[in-house]
Amino acid sequence: MKAIVAFVASAYAMAIGLSLVIGLTGGHESPFIGLAYLSMLLPAVSVLIVYLTMKEPLRICWDCFPLKYLPVALFLIPGVMHLVMLPLMATVGGGLRWQDWLKPQPDGLYHSPTSRGWGDLTFHGLVGHIALNAIVGLAIVSFLAFFEEIGWRGWLLPRLRERMGARRAVVVTAIIWALWHVPFQLSGVHHIEGISPIRLALTIPPGTVAAGLTLGWLWLRTESIWLVSLAHGALNNWGQYAFKYMKESANPHTDLAVLSVGSLALFLVGVFLLWPVSRRS
C-alpha cells in the first residue's frame, strides 16, 4: 500500500509542479506551453521513482495483444462519442457546419487552408489526406498515451485489483486518473477557447472517469498495455475527430454541453461493460 500511495503522490506532485510552471507564466499562452506534452510521461516517471526507491517492479504482459480486441480499442470510444455527439450537435447547432474548404470549388478541387499544407486536392486526394492525418495522429498520441498507461492501467490498476477486486479497482483508478488531470485544466495546459479554467475543471473530469471505466474494462479483458494505449490514443485523437473539420462554434458552451452528453453516453457504456465483472475477480 505504501508503494501505491507513493506512486499516486509523486504523479500528482509532478502534475501540480508542471501546471504551476505553465499557469504562472501565462497559461495556454505561456512560452513554456510546449512542456504540456511532458504531462503524459509523468505516470511512467512515477513508476520509475517507486521502483528505484521501493523496489516495486513493473509487472506487465508485454506479449499480450489479443487481436480480436483491436477493433474495440480503436473504435469503441470514438464510435460512442460520435454516435451521440454528431446528432446532438446537428440538433442544437442548426446542422453540422463543415468548414468551407471541404466543399468543391468551381474548378472541381478542394482548396485546403495554407496552414494544413495539403494544397489543392481532388476528392480522392482529400480522403487520402484525412485518412493519413487520422492514422499519423493516432500513432503519435498512442505513443504518448503508452507512458500514461504504464502508470495507470499497467501499474496502479493491477495492484488495486489485488486489494479490492476488479470492478472497484477500475472505478478507483478512473477517479484517480481523472482528478490527476485537474491541475492541467486549471492552469491552461488543457484549454478550450471561451471556457474558464474552473468550469473546465468541473465538467471534464466526469468524462475522463467515463473513459477510464472503458479503458479499465479493456485492460481486464486483455491485460494488454498496447491495446489500452491504442484505446487511449483513439480517445484523445479520434474522440472528437469529426469536429476538427467543422467551423468554430459561436457558443463554446454549447460545444462543452455536447461533449458532456457524449461523456455521459460513454459512462453508461462503461457501466454496462463493467456490470458483469465479478467484484472479487
N, C-alpha and C positions, 0 to 999 in steps of 0.2 A: 504493500500500500504506500510505503514511503516513496518508492520509485514512481508510482502513478502521480502522487502529489508533486514530486519534483519535476516530472515531465510537464504537467499542466502549468505549474507555476513558472517554469522557465519559458514555455511557449507564450504565456500571457505577458510576462515581463518584457520579452523581446518585441512583442506586438505593440505594447504600450510605448516602449522606447522608440521604435521606428515611427509610430504615429506622432509622438511628440516632436521629433525632428522635422517631420513634414508639416504638421499642424502649426507649429510655431514659426515656420518660415514661409507661410503663405497658403497652406492647404493644397488644393488641387492646382494652384498656380505657383507652388513652391519650385525654386530652381532644383530641388532635390527630389521632385516627384518621380523621377526615374527609379529611385530606390524602392518604389512601391512593388516592383517585381520581386524584390527580395522577400516580401511577406510570405510568399508561397514556399520559400525554402526554410522558414523558421521552424516548423514542426520537425523536419528531419534534423535540423541542428539540435533541437531539444532532445531527440532520441540519442544523438551522439554525446551530448552532455551527460545524460543519465548513464549511458554506457561507460563513459570514461570515469565518472565519479562514483557510480554504484555497481558497476559491472553487470548491469541488467541488459541481457543480449536482445538483439532484434530477431524474432522468430517469424520468418516469412517463407512461404512456399513459393520459391522463385520459378518452379516448373508448372505451377497451376495456371492453366489457361483453357478452360472448357469452351470450345468454340461455339457450342450451342447457345451460350450466353452472350456472344459478341453482339448480335443484333439488339439484345436487351440493353447492353451497356451503351451502345451508340444512339439508340433511337427512343428508348422508353421515356426518359425525362424530357428531351426536346419535343417528342411527339405529344405528350400530355399537355405541355405548356402551349404549344401552337394550336392544338385542337381546341383549347378553351379560350386562349387569348385572341386569336385572329377573329373568330366570330364576334367576340365581345367588343373588340376594337372597331370592327365594321359597324356595329350597332351604335355604340356611344360616340364614335368619331365621325359618323356620317359616311362610312365607307372606308376602304383601305386606300390611303393616299400614297401611292407609289411615287418615287422620285421621277421627275420628268424625263430624265435621260434613259429610263427603262422603256420608253416608247420610241418606235422607229421614226426617224425624221424623213422629210420628203425624198432624200436620196436613198432611203431604204436601210440606212445604217443607224447604229446606236452610238451616240457620241458621249462617251463616259467622261466624267469630270477629270480635269488635269491632275487633281490630287491622287486619283487612283492609278494613273499611269497606264491605263488599258488602251487608250486611243479610240479610234473609230472601229466598231465591231459589226460583223454580221450577226444574225440571230444565233447561229451555231457557235460563233466566237464568244458571244455574250454568255451563253450557257456554259461553255467551257471555262471561262474566267471565273464565273460564280462558283462552279464546282471545284475548281482548283483552289480558290480562296477558302472554301469550306474545308477542304482536305488539309491544306497547309495550316490554316488556323487551328484546326483540331489537333494536329500533330504538335504544334508549338505549345498550346495551352495544356494538353495532356502531359507533355514533358514536365512543365512546371507543376501541374497537379500531382504528378508522381511523388514529388518531395513532400507535398502536403499530406498525401495519403499514406506515406511511410509513417507519419506520426499518428494520424487519427484512426484510420482503419487498419493499418499494418501493425502498429504498436499498442495504442490505447485500447481499442475495441476488444482484441483477444484477451487482454488482462482483465478488463471489466467483465467480460463474459465468464471468466473463471470464478468471479466473485459474486455475480448477481444474476447469471443466466443470460441467454442470448437476447431476448426481446428487450429487457430492461437495459442491457448494455448498449444496444443500438440507440435507444432513446437518449440515454445519458450522454453518450458520445456525440450525438447530433446536437444536443443542447450546448455542451461544452464547446463544440466546434462553432456553433452559431454565435455564441457570446464572445468567442475569441476574435470575431470579425468586427465587433462593435467599435473598438478604438480606431479602426480604419475608416469606418463610416463617420465618426465624429471628427476626424482630423482632416478629411478631404482626400484620403487615399482612394476611397470609393466615393464617386461623385456623380450626381445626376443634376444637370443644369435646371435651376429653378426650384430645387427641393433642398430645404435646410438640412444640415447635418443631423440635427436632433430628430427630425421627422424620419430621415433615412434610417437612423439607428433604431427607431421604434418600429418601422414597418418591414425592413429587410430581414432581420433575424428569424421571424417565423417561417419565411420562405427557405432560409438556409436550413432550419430544422427539418422542414419537409424534404428537402433534397437529401439531408443526412439520413433520414429514415430509409429512403430508397437505396442510397449508397451502402448503408449498413446491411440491408437485406441482401444486396448483391454480394457483399463480402461473405455473409453467412452461407450463401448458396455455393460460392465458388472458392472462397479463400484466396482469390487472385488479386494481387496488388496491381497487376496490369489492367485487369478489367475495370476495377473501381477507378483507376487513374483515367482510363478512357471515358468512363461514365462521367467523371468529374469534369474532364475536358469538354465533353459534349454539353454538359450543363452550362459551362461558362461561355463556350463559343457558339453552340447551336441552340441554346435555350431560348434566345430571342433573335435567332438568325434572320428571319424574315423582316424584322423591324429595322435591321440595318439598311434596308433598301426602301424604307418609307421616308416621307418628308417629316421634318421635325414637327412635333405636335405643338400647337399653340398653347396647350394646357398640360404641362408636365405632371400635374397632379392626377389628371386622367390616366396618363401612362402608368403612374405608380399604382393607381387603383386597379388597372387591368393586370399589372404584374402581380398584385396581391391576390387577385382572384385565381390567376394561374398557379400561384404558390399554394393556395387553398386546395385546388384540384390535385396538385402533387402530394400534398399532405394526406389527402384521402386515399390516394393510390398507395402511399407508404404504409398507412394503417392497414389497408386491405392486404398488402403483401406480408406484413408482419404478424397479422392476426393468427394465422395457423401455427406460427413458430412456438414451440414449447417454451415455457418460462424457464425450464431447467436445462434446456439444451445448450 
